[in-house]
Amino acid sequence: MAVAKTPRRPAPLRILTAVPICDGHDSAVTTINLELARHGIEIIYLGYHQAVEAIARAAVQEDVNAVGLSSYNGGHIVFFREVVAALRRGGNGDIPVFGGGGGTITRADERAMRRQGTDRIFFAGTPLEEIVAAIRGYSRPARPNPRFRGDRVLARALTIAESGGRVPAVKRTGPGRSFVVGIAGPGGAGKSTLIDELTSRFLRHQPAGRIAILANDPSHPGSGGAILGDRVSAIYAQDDRVFFRSLATRGSLTGLSAAAPAAIELLRRSGEFDLILVESVGVGQESDPFRSFGGGQPLVDATLFVLAPHYGGLIQLQKIALLNGADYVALNKCDHPLAKVAKAEIQARLDQNGRDQRLHATTAAKHFDPGVDALFSALAQRADLAPAAGGERPCRLEVTP
């Protein structure tokens, strides 16, 4: 049975940008990111100091149209070559690699890099309009490809779901049962960092399992472009047992991409993942991104609502509808001076619901935080995540158009 179609809409280009390892110069790539988003392109930004395998893995899972690298550390000839080689080794040589490096990449370097597989180099002084026009040339239709293997199969199915096309039926060939957690909260609460820390706990707790993350970010209402930056916080996504996909809302006002229901269903049906975490955009007081209310079928098996101590006072807590419906509530950034008062106020608000809701006090920015440990333990118990008994699960994806 095929996954239901989502409404058809123009599909923006998806471009992955990154700065190579041992290079902390990000001002140029930030300028390019903003300009591309202003022209309706979706940018998945990895940040600086990125390794070859991390870039290749992200390019595959995000099913991007192209990879753009900004290199100022002088190692561009080798680094670009290795990124191209990593993509080709995985059967993903159809993803072109372009980039630039101010005055560090010479014309002679460019010729060598082109021979090694780099598609194009933009030199210092190239007008932004010319860069945008060239990158638009990486547009291509999203169709199933029988030559794809591994995560690229699922990644392409998700791309088709996002673009509103006929989503391929993914055959479940593994025994996995997925537990889906929806994670919401206001912008700045630290949801992405908390998700990354929960991912680290999963990887330790499940020696052979896989986890998937769907990270929703807002599209610009004018241009339709987006800066999808949640992978910047995803340190533990640099593990092959983590599947991380960024979704832009593309005009949806629910806090999730319109394709999110189809994406969740695809991940469930794949049989690959023990745990699926779905992060909404920063939500407001009346938001219900996971359909927790209304009597219909919720999108997720459980919801986690994340707050930071600076929420504005008691009256603001009373207005937040999801505090009534959330299965788990976390007060993050508990190293903040306001945390002690916030704990008392939020727990009192939860007690009024009469649902025996426990407040989890976390500091996700601190590794090995006991509050995050306790939160993951609660989620793992609810999801029935028992440590797997050695060996990788024999699960592969097959797709039929």
WOPE-V858387 format. One record per helix or strand. SS is the DSSP state (~ for helix, > for strand). FROM is the first residue (numbers start at 1). TO is the last residue. If there is no record, write none. Layout:
BEGIN
ss: {SS:SS}
from: {FROM:FROM}
to: {TO:TO}
END
This chain:
BEGIN
ss: {>:>:~:>:>:~:>:~:>:~:>:~:~:>:>:~:>:>:~:~:>:~:>:>:~:~:>:~:>:~:>}
from: {14:20:27:42:50:52:66:76:96:107:120:128:151:169:179:191:211:226:230:235:242:260:275:302:314:322:328:339:359:370:398}
to: {18:20:38:45:50:61:70:89:100:116:122:136:163:171:185:205:217:228:233:237:248:270:279:308:319:325:332:351:361:383:400}
END
